[in-house]
């Protein structure tokens, strides 16, 4: 199920990014409602990315990209597990 949702979210993010980029780059599409539609596409792509992280699970996502080790560099008094717990609570 995670693989299916990851693929669906990936297609959604790519498609929405393509639409927003097309609207922002094409001078003919700079009429009244199109810039607002492009902003909505960017926001929707961000929401799809956040939903993907929630489905995958913040601990798996953080451990896969070693984000807890990266955060431990900036907080030398905390262990990697403490940093992972802080990141999961903040998400």
PyMOL commands that set and color helices and strands:
alter all, ss='L'
color gray80, all
select helices_A, chain A and resi 2-25+27-29+32-56+58-64+67-74+80-90
alter helices_A, ss='H'
color red, helices_A
deselect
rebuild
show_as cartoon
